[in-house]
Amino acid sequence: MGFVSKLCHLPEIGARVIEEMLMPAIVSGKLLVLYNRVPKSVSLSEGRIQAVEMLDTQEGTGIWIEADYVLDATELGDLLPLAKVGYVTGAESCRDTGELHAVSGDPEPENVQAFTWCFPMGYDAAATALRDEYAIPKPKQYEYWRSFTPKMEPAWSGSLLSLRYCHPPTCEPIEFPLFASEEKPNGWNLWGYRRILSKEVFSEPDQWHEITLINWPQNDYLEGNLIGASSQETERILEGARQLSLSFAYWLQNEAPRPDGGAGYHGLYLRPDITGTKDGLAKAPYIRESRRISALTTVTENHVGAHARDWNWPDAMKDSVGVGWYPIDLHPSSDGKNYIDIPTLPFQIPLGALIPQDDINLIAAAKNIGTTHITNGCYRLHPTEWTIGEAAGCLASFCLTHDVVPKQVWEKSGLLSDFQTNLVDHGFELEWSSRHQREYYEAIKA
Ligand SMILES: Cc1cc2nc3c(=O)[nH]c(=O)nc-3n(C[C@H](O)[C@H](O)[C@H](O)COP(=O)(O)OP(=O)(O)OC[C@H]3O[C@@H](n4cnc5c(N)ncnc54)[C@H](O)[C@@H]3O)c2cc1C
């Protein structure tokens, strides 16, 4: 019952589904899953990664893991600097990429999209007028965030803490109701956007409090770039993002305008029981833009953007390892650029975007593939990222089985077609069906 997707559920359900899927590999000893680890260092020899040291963030201890191939699916592409793999960050110049929406002057490596410290909120409608029932303490940066207006180009309208934000395609301000009203039960409202628990799916709805995930433009954090930040700067940025989210929760509880003329929805409350954290914020921030490998192929707006292509269908990618489709959805950036929201045409994922130009046994397995700042906006989403990860795993396996390296698979047409057949046997779709092409094309144009 969330508008954003058919997959809207409590986080624990997602975690359990994934654990269940992995269980056969775990119990048969093929897979070891280690939680709460971050890569700390890499042992390199003759340009190859021999092993990666993973730090246990709770115990402070390290463990070295040796492997023939290393797949990086970290949120920020952590392995790339550690393994000395060439990469880019931020916004490329249109001089270099020829993209319609790239920045016009020099590249802006610090210009990355906002990240968000998400949190779920429950709602007890019966407590709306009861100020103290669920009140959280005033966050220490509240006064700062309460009067904060992002400095943006095009300009942001009013304070960030509001029920209003810039309409992504036009950057015009739009006001949303928090909840659906009786007059417009199906009208757009913020609550239903990312609802993860709906009363309506239960036989006794009144026994439940609904829950929504607050991942809205209002808690996009714009005041810093995590990529390459020192540990002190990282802590400042992360704390700022936590404070922004808590301030928004406090504002919703105490100051958000209600249709009855009152202020504050006192029945809204944080759900640390859902997140497993003390403060009720998510365990980790949601990062939209990571380091990107300097890849054999870089996907640009000219490959996928509807306007850049004058609505001409993307050219077939002969090294396709999967399909994806999502608009170019760039959130406001740490360098003051407002939304960029551009339609795309259903596209493919080229194998060359997963393989670094450097000769190294690392494969990009997430949003760290060869895209630009602009096309990251359409390759960073669930279905596409999942396909990228699956294709990266299949590529490592194929290379080990056939005693070849990824670049050979990409270069030699016989190997490439064997690999693609292997992918199709694993259930991959490498191209859009003509029915989907037709349907999507009509939908986007409309
Ligand atoms: C709050 C939020 C809102 C979002 N909104 C949307 C949306 O509206 N629509 C949409 O389509 N997408 C959205 N996304 C994006 C979507 O969630 C991601 O695209 C998706 O989760 C990526 O899945 P993944 O499995 O590829 O990567 P992840 O979920 O990041 O999982 C990768 C895992 O692998 C681990 N890992 C990395 N490298 C290794 C290694 N070598 N060995 C072992 N483990 C490794 C990482 O630690 C991590 O746990 C959203 C994401 C968030 C967090």
Ligand as a Chemical Component Dictionary entry (heavy atoms), coordinates in Angstrom:
data_LIG
# 
_chem_comp.id                   LIG 
_chem_comp.type                 NON-POLYMER 
_chem_comp.pdbx_formal_charge   0 
_chem_comp.three_letter_code    LIG 
# 
loop_
_chem_comp_atom.comp_id 
_chem_comp_atom.atom_id 
_chem_comp_atom.alt_atom_id 
_chem_comp_atom.type_symbol 
_chem_comp_atom.charge 
_chem_comp_atom.model_Cartn_x 
_chem_comp_atom.model_Cartn_y 
_chem_comp_atom.model_Cartn_z 
_chem_comp_atom.pdbx_ordinal 
LIG C1  C1  C 0 15.880 4.370  1.571  1  
LIG C2  C2  C 0 16.111 3.887  0.160  2  
LIG C3  C3  C 0 15.229 4.291  -0.817 3  
LIG C4  C4  C 0 15.382 3.835  -2.094 4  
LIG N1  N1  N 0 14.453 4.168  -3.011 5  
LIG C5  C5  C 0 14.428 3.513  -4.167 6  
LIG C6  C6  C 0 13.311 3.623  -5.027 7  
LIG O1  O1  O 0 12.363 4.367  -4.731 8  
LIG N2  N2  N 0 13.305 2.907  -6.157 9  
LIG C7  C7  C 0 14.334 2.068  -6.484 10 
LIG O2  O2  O 0 14.261 1.359  -7.492 11 
LIG N3  N3  N 0 15.458 1.986  -5.713 12 
LIG C8  C8  C 0 15.516 2.672  -4.552 13 
LIG N4  N4  N 0 16.581 2.538  -3.728 14 
LIG C9  C9  C 0 17.778 1.843  -4.221 15 
LIG C10 C10 C 0 17.765 0.373  -3.942 16 
LIG O3  O3  O 0 17.469 0.100  -2.591 17 
LIG C11 C11 C 0 19.130 -0.195 -4.286 18 
LIG O4  O4  O 0 19.280 -0.025 -5.665 19 
LIG C12 C12 C 0 19.200 -1.692 -3.975 20 
LIG O5  O5  O 0 18.999 -1.938 -2.602 21 
LIG C13 C13 C 0 20.553 -2.242 -4.370 22 
LIG O6  O6  O 0 20.582 -3.602 -4.081 23 
LIG P1  P1  P 0 21.925 -4.419 -4.109 24 
LIG O7  O7  O 0 21.580 -5.757 -3.585 25 
LIG O8  O8  O 0 22.543 -4.306 -5.451 26 
LIG O9  O9  O 0 22.898 -3.644 -3.132 27 
LIG P2  P2  P 0 22.822 -3.465 -1.561 28 
LIG O10 O10 O 0 21.415 -3.518 -1.057 29 
LIG O11 O11 O 0 23.657 -2.262 -1.266 30 
LIG O12 O12 O 0 23.533 -4.771 -1.024 31 
LIG C14 C14 C 0 24.887 -5.059 -1.281 32 
LIG C15 C15 C 0 25.427 -5.798 -0.063 33 
LIG O13 O13 O 0 26.612 -6.477 -0.404 34 
LIG C16 C16 C 0 27.631 -6.178 0.540  35 
LIG N5  N5  N 0 28.882 -6.327 -0.194 36 
LIG C17 C17 C 0 29.462 -5.476 -1.053 37 
LIG N6  N6  N 0 30.576 -6.037 -1.591 38 
LIG C18 C18 C 0 30.679 -7.269 -1.060 39 
LIG C19 C19 C 0 31.609 -8.332 -1.213 40 
LIG N7  N7  N 0 32.657 -8.257 -2.035 41 
LIG N8  N8  N 0 31.416 -9.440 -0.507 42 
LIG C20 C20 C 0 30.358 -9.569 0.308  43 
LIG N9  N9  N 0 29.437 -8.600 0.487  44 
LIG C21 C21 C 0 29.596 -7.465 -0.190 45 
LIG C22 C22 C 0 27.295 -4.797 1.043  46 
LIG O14 O14 O 0 27.858 -4.575 2.320  47 
LIG C23 C23 C 0 25.759 -4.863 1.086  48 
LIG O15 O15 O 0 25.295 -5.433 2.269  49 
LIG C24 C24 C 0 16.478 2.986  -2.437 50 
LIG C25 C25 C 0 17.395 2.636  -1.447 51 
LIG C26 C26 C 0 17.223 3.064  -0.165 52 
LIG C27 C27 C 0 18.206 2.642  0.909  53 
# 
loop_
_chem_comp_bond.comp_id 
_chem_comp_bond.atom_id_1 
_chem_comp_bond.atom_id_2 
_chem_comp_bond.value_order 
_chem_comp_bond.pdbx_ordinal 
LIG C1  C2  SING 1  
LIG C2  C3  SING 2  
LIG C2  C26 DOUB 3  
LIG C3  C4  DOUB 4  
LIG C4  N1  SING 5  
LIG C4  C24 SING 6  
LIG N1  C5  DOUB 7  
LIG C5  C6  SING 8  
LIG C5  C8  SING 9  
LIG C6  O1  DOUB 10 
LIG C6  N2  SING 11 
LIG N2  C7  SING 12 
LIG C7  O2  DOUB 13 
LIG C7  N3  SING 14 
LIG N3  C8  DOUB 15 
LIG C8  N4  SING 16 
LIG N4  C9  SING 17 
LIG N4  C24 SING 18 
LIG C9  C10 SING 19 
LIG C10 O3  SING 20 
LIG C10 C11 SING 21 
LIG C11 O4  SING 22 
LIG C11 C12 SING 23 
LIG C12 O5  SING 24 
LIG C12 C13 SING 25 
LIG C13 O6  SING 26 
LIG O6  P1  SING 27 
LIG P1  O7  DOUB 28 
LIG P1  O8  SING 29 
LIG P1  O9  SING 30 
LIG O9  P2  SING 31 
LIG P2  O10 DOUB 32 
LIG P2  O11 SING 33 
LIG P2  O12 SING 34 
LIG O12 C14 SING 35 
LIG C14 C15 SING 36 
LIG C15 O13 SING 37 
LIG C15 C23 SING 38 
LIG O13 C16 SING 39 
LIG C16 N5  SING 40 
LIG C16 C22 SING 41 
LIG N5  C17 SING 42 
LIG N5  C21 SING 43 
LIG C17 N6  DOUB 44 
LIG N6  C18 SING 45 
LIG C18 C19 SING 46 
LIG C18 C21 DOUB 47 
LIG C19 N7  SING 48 
LIG C19 N8  DOUB 49 
LIG N8  C20 SING 50 
LIG C20 N9  DOUB 51 
LIG N9  C21 SING 52 
LIG C22 O14 SING 53 
LIG C22 C23 SING 54 
LIG C23 O15 SING 55 
LIG C24 C25 DOUB 56 
LIG C25 C26 SING 57 
LIG C26 C27 SING 58 
# 
